[in-house]
Amino acid sequence: MLPKRETTLHTNLLGLTAAAMFAVSFSAFAATITPEALDGATVVDAAKARELMGSGAVMVDTRTAVEYAESHIAGAIHIPYKEKSEKTADFDAAADKFDLSKLPADKAAAIITQCNGAGCWKSYKAAAVAAKAGYKNVYWFRGGLPEWKENGLPIE
């Protein structure tokens, strides 16, 4: 058995180690969650996304082909966002691939980007790239397919 002083020191070191591990884990987790806002785009929820689609907005599913084939929002078009950049708000779009030519030619057309929820950066990045390319009515559906499903909205 360790003397009381060494036991206290040992306990304190364990506590500090655990706190440090939590801080690192939390900051890594927080860094993977998308921001709540995006310059050049309007963040929308499922109800607003559905309303916009009803008014002719194009829903863009930015997930992989496999994910899209498994299930997607009814009426959504598939334009995958292939990311190699970091999952940060100041990402390097030049490192990624997103085919803007598949978006409507009219830059005033309303487009909504979505993917797998707040932890998925593909729709965030696609919305940012579209806004930077001059699209004027960009909507980012941050909650994406999970929120759509939670609201019982139609999927294919």
Short mmCIF file of the C-alpha atoms (twelve columns), coordinates in Angstrom:
data_MODEL
# 
_entry.id   MODEL 
# 
loop_
_atom_site.group_PDB 
_atom_site.id 
_atom_site.type_symbol 
_atom_site.label_atom_id 
_atom_site.label_alt_id 
_atom_site.label_comp_id 
_atom_site.label_asym_id 
_atom_site.label_seq_id 
_atom_site.Cartn_x 
_atom_site.Cartn_y 
_atom_site.Cartn_z 
_atom_site.pdbx_PDB_model_num 
ATOM 1   C CA . MET A 1   0.000   0.000  0.000   1 
ATOM 2   C CA . LEU A 2   1.256   3.492  -0.880  1 
ATOM 3   C CA . PRO A 3   1.747   6.091  1.839   1 
ATOM 4   C CA . LYS A 4   -1.061  8.695  2.080   1 
ATOM 5   C CA . ARG A 5   0.968   11.441 0.346   1 
ATOM 6   C CA . GLU A 6   1.838   9.200  -2.625  1 
ATOM 7   C CA . THR A 7   -1.742  7.949  -2.825  1 
ATOM 8   C CA . THR A 8   -3.048  11.531 -2.978  1 
ATOM 9   C CA . LEU A 9   -0.485  12.424 -5.641  1 
ATOM 10  C CA . HIS A 10  -1.395  9.289  -7.604  1 
ATOM 11  C CA . THR A 11  -5.117  10.115 -7.361  1 
ATOM 12  C CA . ASN A 12  -4.512  13.720 -8.449  1 
ATOM 13  C CA . LEU A 13  -2.447  12.580 -11.441 1 
ATOM 14  C CA . LEU A 14  -5.172  10.145 -12.480 1 
ATOM 15  C CA . GLY A 15  -7.769  12.900 -12.208 1 
ATOM 16  C CA . LEU A 16  -5.688  15.297 -14.299 1 
ATOM 17  C CA . THR A 17  -5.040  12.613 -16.903 1 
ATOM 18  C CA . ALA A 18  -8.746  11.833 -17.159 1 
ATOM 19  C CA . ALA A 19  -9.619  15.533 -17.446 1 
ATOM 20  C CA . ALA A 20  -7.029  16.045 -20.172 1 
ATOM 21  C CA . MET A 21  -8.304  13.019 -22.097 1 
ATOM 22  C CA . PHE A 22  -11.869 14.317 -21.844 1 
ATOM 23  C CA . ALA A 23  -10.826 17.781 -23.070 1 
ATOM 24  C CA . VAL A 24  -9.019  16.321 -26.075 1 
ATOM 25  C CA . SER A 25  -11.921 13.980 -26.864 1 
ATOM 26  C CA . PHE A 26  -14.485 16.765 -26.496 1 
ATOM 27  C CA . SER A 27  -12.557 19.195 -28.690 1 
ATOM 28  C CA . ALA A 28  -12.131 16.504 -31.352 1 
ATOM 29  C CA . PHE A 29  -15.890 15.808 -31.191 1 
ATOM 30  C CA . ALA A 30  -16.792 19.507 -31.278 1 
ATOM 31  C CA . ALA A 31  -14.576 20.009 -34.321 1 
ATOM 32  C CA . THR A 32  -16.559 17.401 -36.247 1 
ATOM 33  C CA . ILE A 33  -19.909 19.145 -35.751 1 
ATOM 34  C CA . THR A 34  -20.785 21.649 -38.462 1 
ATOM 35  C CA . PRO A 35  -21.309 25.315 -37.582 1 
ATOM 36  C CA . GLU A 36  -24.877 26.455 -36.964 1 
ATOM 37  C CA . ALA A 37  -24.692 29.178 -39.628 1 
ATOM 38  C CA . LEU A 38  -23.129 29.584 -43.052 1 
ATOM 39  C CA . ASP A 39  -22.365 32.867 -44.816 1 
ATOM 40  C CA . GLY A 40  -24.148 33.042 -48.155 1 
ATOM 41  C CA . ALA A 41  -26.741 30.415 -47.224 1 
ATOM 42  C CA . THR A 42  -29.864 30.224 -45.111 1 
ATOM 43  C CA . VAL A 43  -30.060 27.344 -42.641 1 
ATOM 44  C CA . VAL A 44  -33.432 25.589 -42.821 1 
ATOM 45  C CA . ASP A 45  -35.199 22.815 -40.948 1 
ATOM 46  C CA . ALA A 46  -37.175 19.933 -42.445 1 
ATOM 47  C CA . ALA A 47  -40.469 21.841 -42.602 1 
ATOM 48  C CA . LYS A 48  -38.910 24.786 -44.426 1 
ATOM 49  C CA . ALA A 49  -36.964 22.464 -46.763 1 
ATOM 50  C CA . ARG A 50  -40.209 20.693 -47.689 1 
ATOM 51  C CA . GLU A 51  -41.955 24.031 -48.236 1 
ATOM 52  C CA . LEU A 52  -39.096 25.216 -50.469 1 
ATOM 53  C CA . MET A 53  -39.212 21.993 -52.490 1 
ATOM 54  C CA . GLY A 54  -42.946 22.529 -52.938 1 
ATOM 55  C CA . SER A 55  -42.107 25.930 -54.435 1 
ATOM 56  C CA . GLY A 56  -39.629 24.424 -56.893 1 
ATOM 57  C CA . ALA A 57  -36.354 24.460 -54.951 1 
ATOM 58  C CA . VAL A 58  -33.923 21.709 -55.931 1 
ATOM 59  C CA . MET A 59  -32.950 19.377 -53.075 1 
ATOM 60  C CA . VAL A 60  -29.327 18.281 -53.528 1 
ATOM 61  C CA . ASP A 61  -28.190 15.121 -51.751 1 
ATOM 62  C CA . THR A 62  -24.419 15.429 -51.338 1 
ATOM 63  C CA . ARG A 63  -23.816 11.966 -49.844 1 
ATOM 64  C CA . THR A 64  -22.113 9.026  -51.519 1 
ATOM 65  C CA . ALA A 65  -23.780 7.030  -54.292 1 
ATOM 66  C CA . VAL A 66  -24.221 4.054  -51.958 1 
ATOM 67  C CA . GLU A 67  -25.919 6.182  -49.301 1 
ATOM 68  C CA . TYR A 68  -28.176 7.825  -51.904 1 
ATOM 69  C CA . ALA A 69  -29.156 4.432  -53.348 1 
ATOM 70  C CA . GLU A 70  -30.050 3.089  -49.880 1 
ATOM 71  C CA . SER A 71  -32.490 5.933  -49.186 1 
ATOM 72  C CA . HIS A 72  -32.883 9.600  -49.966 1 
ATOM 73  C CA . ILE A 73  -35.354 12.444 -49.702 1 
ATOM 74  C CA . ALA A 74  -38.115 11.965 -52.280 1 
ATOM 75  C CA . GLY A 75  -37.347 14.189 -55.248 1 
ATOM 76  C CA . ALA A 76  -33.745 14.917 -54.279 1 
ATOM 77  C CA . ILE A 77  -31.094 14.911 -56.981 1 
ATOM 78  C CA . HIS A 78  -27.732 13.348 -56.304 1 
ATOM 79  C CA . ILE A 79  -24.613 15.479 -56.643 1 
ATOM 80  C CA . PRO A 80  -21.971 13.937 -54.382 1 
ATOM 81  C CA . TYR A 81  -19.542 16.205 -52.584 1 
ATOM 82  C CA . LYS A 82  -16.186 14.445 -52.542 1 
ATOM 83  C CA . GLU A 83  -14.196 15.912 -49.705 1 
ATOM 84  C CA . LYS A 84  -10.511 15.708 -49.029 1 
ATOM 85  C CA . SER A 85  -10.311 19.021 -47.168 1 
ATOM 86  C CA . GLU A 86  -10.472 19.324 -43.395 1 
ATOM 87  C CA . LYS A 87  -13.819 19.400 -41.649 1 
ATOM 88  C CA . THR A 88  -13.591 23.076 -40.707 1 
ATOM 89  C CA . ALA A 89  -15.481 26.224 -41.656 1 
ATOM 90  C CA . ASP A 90  -12.413 27.534 -43.501 1 
ATOM 91  C CA . PHE A 91  -11.963 24.352 -45.566 1 
ATOM 92  C CA . ASP A 92  -9.960  24.350 -48.812 1 
ATOM 93  C CA . ALA A 93  -12.574 23.827 -51.528 1 
ATOM 94  C CA . ALA A 94  -9.812  23.336 -54.110 1 
ATOM 95  C CA . ALA A 95  -8.971  20.014 -52.435 1 
ATOM 96  C CA . ASP A 96  -12.547 18.783 -52.920 1 
ATOM 97  C CA . LYS A 97  -14.786 17.902 -55.870 1 
ATOM 98  C CA . PHE A 98  -18.340 19.120 -56.389 1 
ATOM 99  C CA . ASP A 99  -19.853 19.279 -59.865 1 
ATOM 100 C CA . LEU A 100 -21.480 22.718 -59.993 1 
ATOM 101 C CA . SER A 101 -22.516 22.061 -63.611 1 
ATOM 102 C CA . LYS A 102 -25.217 19.710 -62.281 1 
ATOM 103 C CA . LEU A 103 -26.885 22.579 -60.412 1 
ATOM 104 C CA . PRO A 104 -29.476 24.687 -62.228 1 
ATOM 105 C CA . ALA A 105 -27.923 27.064 -64.774 1 
ATOM 106 C CA . ASP A 106 -30.009 29.896 -63.329 1 
ATOM 107 C CA . LYS A 107 -28.037 31.222 -60.372 1 
ATOM 108 C CA . ALA A 108 -31.220 32.696 -58.942 1 
ATOM 109 C CA . ALA A 109 -32.746 29.210 -58.623 1 
ATOM 110 C CA . ALA A 110 -33.305 27.991 -55.080 1 
ATOM 111 C CA . ILE A 111 -31.112 25.066 -54.076 1 
ATOM 112 C CA . ILE A 112 -31.044 23.146 -50.816 1 
ATOM 113 C CA . THR A 113 -28.045 21.035 -49.834 1 
ATOM 114 C CA . GLN A 114 -28.293 18.185 -47.354 1 
ATOM 115 C CA . CYS A 115 -26.463 15.086 -46.156 1 
ATOM 116 C CA . ASN A 116 -26.377 13.018 -42.938 1 
ATOM 117 C CA . GLY A 117 -27.082 15.694 -40.333 1 
ATOM 118 C CA . ALA A 118 -25.056 18.151 -38.274 1 
ATOM 119 C CA . GLY A 119 -22.000 15.898 -38.183 1 
ATOM 120 C CA . CYS A 120 -21.820 15.690 -41.992 1 
ATOM 121 C CA . TRP A 121 -19.778 18.417 -43.663 1 
ATOM 122 C CA . LYS A 122 -20.614 17.596 -47.286 1 
ATOM 123 C CA . SER A 123 -23.789 19.688 -47.476 1 
ATOM 124 C CA . TYR A 124 -22.150 22.557 -45.577 1 
ATOM 125 C CA . LYS A 125 -19.264 22.593 -48.043 1 
ATOM 126 C CA . ALA A 126 -21.543 22.220 -51.090 1 
ATOM 127 C CA . ALA A 127 -23.669 25.164 -49.933 1 
ATOM 128 C CA . ALA A 128 -20.548 27.269 -49.348 1 
ATOM 129 C CA . VAL A 129 -19.154 26.383 -52.786 1 
ATOM 130 C CA . ALA A 130 -22.492 27.156 -54.481 1 
ATOM 131 C CA . ALA A 131 -22.768 30.523 -52.724 1 
ATOM 132 C CA . LYS A 132 -19.192 31.378 -53.657 1 
ATOM 133 C CA . ALA A 133 -19.987 30.424 -57.286 1 
ATOM 134 C CA . GLY A 134 -22.718 33.064 -57.327 1 
ATOM 135 C CA . TYR A 135 -25.887 31.169 -56.447 1 
ATOM 136 C CA . LYS A 136 -28.182 33.657 -54.721 1 
ATOM 137 C CA . ASN A 137 -30.768 31.380 -53.071 1 
ATOM 138 C CA . VAL A 138 -28.755 28.750 -51.273 1 
ATOM 139 C CA . TYR A 139 -30.333 26.861 -48.392 1 
ATOM 140 C CA . TRP A 140 -28.472 24.483 -46.119 1 
ATOM 141 C CA . PHE A 141 -30.588 21.777 -44.531 1 
ATOM 142 C CA . ARG A 142 -28.228 21.092 -41.627 1 
ATOM 143 C CA . GLY A 143 -30.364 18.322 -40.097 1 
ATOM 144 C CA . GLY A 144 -30.397 16.468 -43.409 1 
ATOM 145 C CA . LEU A 145 -31.830 13.021 -43.964 1 
ATOM 146 C CA . PRO A 146 -31.985 12.084 -40.247 1 
ATOM 147 C CA . GLU A 147 -34.181 15.116 -39.446 1 
ATOM 148 C CA . TRP A 148 -36.282 14.502 -42.570 1 
ATOM 149 C CA . LYS A 149 -36.945 10.917 -41.442 1 
ATOM 150 C CA . GLU A 150 -37.657 12.002 -37.834 1 
ATOM 151 C CA . ASN A 151 -40.416 14.213 -39.235 1 
ATOM 152 C CA . GLY A 152 -41.936 11.321 -41.198 1 
ATOM 153 C CA . LEU A 153 -41.394 13.035 -44.516 1 
ATOM 154 C CA . PRO A 154 -41.248 11.029 -47.765 1 
ATOM 155 C CA . ILE A 155 -38.121 9.132  -48.730 1 
ATOM 156 C CA . GLU A 156 -37.292 6.959  -51.704 1 
# 
